[in-house]
């Protein structure tokens, strides 16, 4: 949804920034944003270190409003994590289990379908990521996705992170392209962005050794884009990364987007410490979460949507983030394991009305979208039926 009927969002942004009264140290940033020039690494360092969070947030909010006016988006989805069994053991992960763990699980296809059936009448997306199961190859996931589309043809399948795609390809003795093409033919609609962590291999060697490399993450998403499979992208911050490594991450995503234009949404989320195994983590404060969202909006000028992922950051910060450059709060979710095992206490029982209230409280207007941001409908919270005051019966 564009902000103006006859003007591009860049023209609207230039007009808004011209009237903005902000400190002189932001003048170069404002000038570049006004002209559509991408911000530099040096600009990113300034934005990550400035103490003037209010001005940073105001500018990011203007960029968002120029693109989307007062709209903030959500969808109606459910998360089904198909297995927690994983051949890796990333240091930050509280979800993964070994195969012999007493709480390890694997949903077979019938169990997955029955789980989805509970939500199928009112969701339009199923989001499925999980562990790297040692036996589930491309045939398993093709059968799963085909069953989903046969039984629930209107539900979009957003599934499998880049490292899952790599793992499935290796198990199946196929290339990444062959794997993605097969999965797309069976019903896969888009890829989530999970697993990017920080796209710096020095960081990855410590927090997720054995996972795909930075180059592999980008190449898997590049291949998906070439096959017309839209994807999201993410950043896990607040572990051991430096500011410069965060900026490198953003620049790598921006460069790939310039090449393919296949990223539809960027999802930054902080590391959650509970029950995981990364004691050296530099935990992000609420202010830092808002800063990262605002900087992401300004640095990623070619990725349209920035998500305040409420499953991770909670409803209160998600509401504030909609004033710091975010334009999306994900969806109804309804069940989720990965973030909650890591320490999230975000509610899982929100319906569309509850999501709309978060948006309205931020000063925005709720808009229900589909997974690929190609269908939009303004959402109006239904009015409660009026109570009729009936006359009291008189006694005889």
C-alpha positions as MATLAB code, in Angstrom:
seq = 'XXXXXXXXXXXXXXXXXXXXXXXXXXXXXXXXXXXXXXXXXXXXXXXXXXXXXXXXXXXXXXXXXXXXXXXXXXXXXXXXXXXXXXXXXXXXXXXXXXXXXXXXXXXXXXXXXXXXXXXXXXXXXXXXXXXXXXXXXXXXXXXXXXXXXXXXXXXXXXXXXXXXXXXXXXXXXXXXXXXXXXXXXXXXXXXXXXXXXXXXXXXXXXXXXXXXXXXXXXXXXXXXXXXXXXXXXXXXXXXXXXXXXXXXXXXXXXXXXXXXXXXXXXXXXXXXXXXXXXXXXXXXXXXXXXXXXXXXXXXXXXXXXXXXXXXXXXXXXXXXXXXXXXXXXXXXXXXXXXXXXXXXXXXXXXXXXXXXXXXXXXXXXXXXXXXXXXXXXXXXXXXXXXXXXXXXXXXX';
ca = [
       0.000    0.000    0.000;
       1.546    3.266   -1.079;
       1.116    6.434    0.898;
       0.143    8.643   -2.026;
      -1.961    8.153   -5.125;
       0.016   10.420   -7.456;
       3.395   10.680   -5.777;
       6.075    8.148   -5.084;
       6.946    7.473   -1.475;
      10.379    8.996   -2.136;
       8.789   12.293   -3.233;
       6.576   12.302   -0.167;
       9.580   11.589    2.043;
      11.582   14.439    0.531;
       8.736   16.854    1.228;
       8.365   15.621    4.815;
      12.082   15.847    5.556;
      12.340   19.377    4.174;
      10.041   20.588    6.930;
      11.735   18.563    9.662;
      13.562   20.564   12.303;
      16.344   18.314   13.565;
      19.851   18.719   14.999;
      22.632   19.565   12.564;
      24.444   16.269   13.122;
      21.587   14.554   11.273;
      21.794   16.891    8.254;
      23.822   14.491    6.113;
      21.451   11.624    6.928;
      18.417   13.752    6.071;
      19.998   14.941    2.825;
      20.737   11.411    1.653;
      17.298   10.139    2.603;
      15.679   13.073    0.796;
      17.542   12.309   -2.419;
      17.158    8.535   -2.219;
      20.870    7.936   -1.696;
      21.629    4.794    0.329;
      23.212    5.435    3.715;
      26.858    4.483    4.157;
      28.618    2.344    6.731;
      29.701    5.569    8.455;
      26.086    6.730    8.555;
      25.077    3.436   10.119;
      27.750    3.804   12.795;
      26.479    7.277   13.639;
      22.891    6.036   13.907;
      23.878    3.152   16.170;
      25.816    5.440   18.518;
      23.904    8.723   18.619;
      22.309    9.509   21.958;
      19.444   11.307   20.233;
      17.075    8.370   19.988;
      14.052   10.655   19.640;
      15.320   12.259   16.430;
      16.350    8.883   15.046;
      12.886    7.548   15.757;
      11.182   10.581   14.253;
      13.117   10.249   11.008;
      12.455    6.516   10.787;
       8.771    7.142   11.415;
       8.669    9.706    8.597;
      10.200    7.176    6.217;
       7.583    4.620    7.220;
       4.736    7.118    6.861;
       5.973    8.173    3.437;
       5.695    4.571    2.296;
       2.548    3.473    4.085;
       0.851    6.570    5.574;
      -0.628    5.491    8.921;
      -1.092    1.829    7.964;
       0.383   -0.969   10.064;
       0.014   -4.531    8.886;
      -0.746   -7.940   10.356;
      -1.975  -11.278    9.096;
      -3.869  -14.268   10.415;
      -1.421  -17.117   10.806;
      -0.445  -20.073   12.912;
       3.023  -21.401   13.719;
       3.477  -25.170   13.656;
       7.017  -26.245   14.497;
       7.231  -29.677   12.909;
      10.099  -31.074   15.009;
      12.562  -29.991   17.676;
      15.031  -32.768   16.810;
      18.140  -31.201   15.335;
      21.527  -32.418   14.211;
      23.059  -29.075   15.247;
      23.437  -27.553   18.707;
      23.624  -23.770   18.273;
      24.711  -22.078   21.492;
      21.834  -19.605   21.606;
      19.045  -22.101   20.867;
      16.693  -23.244   23.635;
      14.409  -25.122   21.235;
      16.690  -27.848   19.870;
      16.625  -31.369   21.298;
      18.649  -34.467   20.602;
      16.749  -37.425   19.269;
      16.818  -39.304   22.594;
      15.730  -36.358   24.753;
      12.559  -37.116   26.722;
      10.812  -34.064   25.275;
      11.970  -34.549   21.679;
       9.129  -34.710   19.167;
       8.459  -35.117   15.456;
       5.062  -34.570   13.888;
       4.336  -37.062   11.165;
       2.324  -35.786    8.222;
      -1.039  -36.915    9.600;
      -0.302  -35.297   12.980;
       0.757  -32.061   11.270;
      -2.438  -31.995    9.189;
      -4.598  -32.628   12.246;
      -2.848  -29.836   14.117;
      -3.352  -27.429   11.222;
      -6.988  -28.483   10.907;
      -7.704  -26.889   14.311;
      -6.891  -23.473   12.841;
      -7.678  -23.936    9.158;
     -11.062  -22.220    9.206;
      -9.622  -18.852   10.170;
      -5.951  -18.631    9.153;
      -4.468  -17.893    5.759;
      -0.836  -18.794    6.543;
       0.978  -21.634    8.238;
       4.523  -20.812    9.330;
       6.661  -23.903    9.838;
      10.294  -24.068   10.865;
      12.020  -26.602   13.041;
      15.115  -28.610   13.736;
      17.305  -30.359   11.178;
      15.749  -33.797   11.343;
      18.316  -36.465   10.428;
      15.944  -38.365    8.102;
      13.476  -35.904    6.585;
      14.568  -35.259    3.019;
      12.884  -33.428    0.151;
      10.399  -36.269   -0.379;
       9.092  -35.901    3.170;
       8.543  -32.164    2.858;
       7.106  -32.468   -0.647;
       4.573  -34.958    0.666;
       3.780  -32.698    3.621;
       3.278  -29.572    1.526;
       1.222  -31.424   -1.072;
      -1.101  -32.705    1.657;
      -1.495  -29.208    3.079;
      -2.383  -27.739   -0.312;
      -4.734  -30.632   -1.128;
      -6.672  -30.215    2.102;
      -6.291  -26.465    2.703;
      -5.666  -24.874   -0.709;
      -6.256  -21.321    0.538;
      -3.531  -21.512    3.215;
      -0.143  -20.120    2.236;
       2.840  -22.241    3.287;
       5.721  -20.160    4.643;
       8.284  -22.687    5.747;
      11.912  -23.775    6.085;
      14.800  -21.485    6.910;
      17.917  -21.366    4.764;
      19.782  -23.891    6.899;
      16.810  -26.284    6.670;
      16.903  -25.952    2.891;
      20.645  -26.694    2.902;
      20.129  -29.709    5.174;
      17.288  -31.097    3.045;
      19.331  -30.622   -0.134;
      22.286  -32.483    1.384;
      20.104  -35.366    2.584;
      18.487  -35.576   -0.848;
      21.696  -35.294   -2.894;
      20.201  -32.336   -4.735;
      21.344  -28.803   -5.439;
      19.758  -25.891   -3.612;
      17.962  -24.897   -6.819;
      16.612  -28.394   -7.382;
      15.447  -28.608   -3.773;
      13.678  -25.267   -3.819;
      12.100  -25.965   -7.194;
      10.750  -29.308   -5.975;
       9.357  -27.764   -2.799;
       7.774  -24.896   -4.712;
       6.053  -27.360   -7.050;
       4.632  -29.177   -4.022;
       3.155  -26.013   -2.483;
       5.855  -24.014   -0.696;
       4.881  -20.348   -1.062;
       7.654  -18.391    0.637;
      10.641  -18.713    2.944;
      10.899  -17.123    6.386;
      14.106  -15.265    7.113;
      15.238  -17.158   10.188;
      18.796  -18.325   10.590;
      20.544  -15.203    9.370;
      21.664  -14.449   12.942;
      24.572  -12.094   12.121;
      26.008  -12.437    8.615;
      29.580  -12.448    9.832;
      31.356  -15.788    9.957;
      33.440  -14.876   13.006;
      30.231  -14.422   14.998;
      28.628  -17.513   13.473;
      31.635  -19.640   14.439;
      30.840  -18.907   18.082;
      27.044  -18.783   18.304;
      26.007  -21.255   15.577;
      28.989  -23.314   14.470;
      28.024  -25.810   11.783;
      25.181  -23.729   10.435;
      25.247  -22.330    6.912;
      27.867  -19.646    6.273;
      26.948  -16.032    5.602;
      27.523  -16.569    1.895;
      25.374  -19.711    1.895;
      22.483  -17.926    3.630;
      22.555  -15.190    1.021;
      22.933  -17.625   -1.869;
      19.967  -19.732   -0.737;
      17.790  -16.638   -0.610;
      19.202  -15.470   -3.954;
      18.235  -18.790   -5.508;
      14.754  -18.591   -4.010;
      14.305  -15.117   -5.485;
      15.455  -16.355   -8.886;
      12.729  -19.015   -8.668;
      10.137  -16.330   -7.770;
       9.872  -17.538   -4.187;
       9.614  -14.419   -1.997;
      11.491  -14.471    1.295;
      11.926  -12.535    4.495;
      15.259  -11.800    6.146;
      16.208  -11.435    9.791;
      18.882  -10.306   12.224;
      19.452  -11.756   15.688;
      21.146   -9.033   17.724;
      22.332   -8.753   21.304;
      24.594  -11.803   21.345;
      28.305  -11.080   20.849;
      28.251   -8.947   17.697;
      29.779   -5.488   17.365;
      28.081   -2.451   15.849;
      30.246   -2.836   12.766;
      29.125   -6.443   12.365;
      25.489   -5.372   12.587;
      26.099   -2.829    9.846;
      27.857   -5.434    7.693;
      24.780   -7.623    8.099;
      22.441   -4.852    6.945;
      24.638   -3.922    3.995;
      24.824   -7.539    2.788;
      21.040   -7.794    2.840;
      20.688   -4.450    1.071;
      23.147   -5.501   -1.630;
      21.280   -8.750   -2.309;
      17.977   -6.873   -2.441;
      19.455   -4.513   -5.027;
      20.321   -7.585   -7.094;
      17.090   -9.604   -6.758;
      14.335   -7.494   -5.143;
      13.095  -10.684   -3.508;
      13.083   -9.721    0.174;
       9.659   -8.534    1.266;
      10.266   -7.934    4.960;
      13.156   -7.526    7.412;
      12.676   -8.889   10.929;
      15.219   -7.787   13.562;
      14.853   -9.446   16.952;
      16.929   -9.499   20.133;
      18.478  -12.547   21.729;
      16.367  -13.853   24.605;
      18.577  -15.260   27.370;
      16.402  -17.583   29.416;
      17.147  -21.308   29.212;
      19.798  -20.943   26.534;
      23.552  -21.303   26.558;
      25.219  -18.012   25.690;
      26.309  -16.384   28.962;
      28.565  -13.893   27.143;
      25.624  -12.288   25.354;
      25.265   -8.488   25.430;
      21.538   -8.313   26.061;
      19.565   -5.597   24.298;
      17.502   -3.101   26.289;
      14.120   -1.834   25.154;
      15.756    1.347   23.861;
      18.259   -0.689   21.883;
      15.478   -2.724   20.283;
      13.795    0.488   19.147;
      17.124    1.814   17.878;
      17.799   -1.310   15.789;
      14.338   -1.109   14.238;
      14.793    2.579   13.396;
      18.292    2.064   11.963;
      17.017   -0.873    9.918;
      14.317    1.303    8.383;
      16.873    3.909    7.354;
      19.665    1.603    6.167;
      17.432   -0.862    4.302;
      15.909    1.641    1.927;
      15.091   -1.058   -0.648;
      13.330   -3.569    1.643;
       9.771   -2.301    2.000;
       8.577   -3.786    5.274;
      10.167   -3.747    8.730;
       8.565   -6.063   11.276;
       8.204   -5.502   14.999;
       8.078   -9.197   15.822;
       5.877   -9.178   18.875;
       6.445  -12.889   19.596;
       9.984  -11.869   20.512;
       9.808   -8.279   21.736;
       6.357   -8.342   23.359;
       3.259   -6.268   22.746;
       4.398   -3.113   24.550;
       7.671   -2.664   22.654;
       5.996   -3.733   19.405;
       3.515   -0.914   19.889;
       6.346    1.590   20.388;
       8.249    0.134   17.435;
       5.387    1.142   15.140;
       6.440    4.718   15.955;
      10.130    3.947   15.253;
       9.919    2.800   11.660;
       8.244   -0.613   11.866;
       5.090   -1.104    9.819;
       4.198   -4.733   10.641;
       3.634   -6.784   13.806;
       3.386  -10.258   12.207;
       0.162  -12.109   12.966;
      -2.086  -13.991   15.332;
       0.476  -16.868   15.628;
      -1.677  -18.810   18.182;
       1.004  -21.364   18.980;
       4.765  -20.954   18.974;
       7.638  -22.778   20.637;
      11.010  -21.403   19.581;
      10.762  -17.900   21.067;
       8.798  -18.996   24.119;
      11.302  -21.664   25.082;
      13.976  -18.975   24.832;
      12.134  -16.755   27.300;
       9.387  -14.880   25.438;
       6.185  -14.244   27.384;
       4.278  -12.648   24.499;
       0.627  -13.727   24.563;
      -0.361  -16.493   22.164;
      -4.111  -15.964   22.394;
      -4.432  -12.704   20.449;
      -7.113  -12.564   17.797;
      -7.446   -9.905   15.102;
      -9.128   -7.504   17.493;
      -6.227   -7.663   19.949;
      -3.682   -7.067   17.184;
      -5.764   -4.157   15.899;
      -5.776   -2.616   19.388;
      -1.955   -2.706   19.493;
      -1.870   -0.918   16.145;
      -4.470    1.662   17.155;
      -2.677    2.371   20.435;
       0.435    3.235   18.424;
      -1.467    5.858   16.451;
      -1.635    3.723   13.311;
      -4.479    2.137   11.377;
      -4.693   -1.674   11.308;
      -4.559   -3.336    7.900;
      -4.930   -7.073    7.437;
      -2.586   -8.422    4.748;
      -1.740  -11.710    3.150;
       1.684  -13.366    3.444;
       3.149  -11.793    0.304;
       1.869   -8.243    0.852;
      -0.276   -8.361   -2.272;
      -3.720   -8.197   -0.650;
      -4.788   -5.624    1.930;
      -7.963   -4.821    3.813;
      -8.440   -2.138    6.432;
      -9.506   -3.806    9.636;
     -12.327   -2.393   11.711;
     -12.867   -3.814   15.177;
     -16.481   -5.007   15.254;
     -18.723   -3.075   17.562;
     -20.159   -4.953   20.487;
     -23.917   -5.400   20.183;
     -25.869   -2.717   21.976;
     -27.379   -3.771   25.267;
     -31.085   -3.198   25.469;
     -32.430   -1.999   28.800;
     -35.511   -4.130   29.227;
     -38.214   -2.960   31.655;
     -38.205   -4.744   34.966;
     -41.119   -7.029   35.493;
     -43.522   -5.762   38.108;
     -44.725   -8.086   40.835;
     -48.381   -9.049   41.123;
];
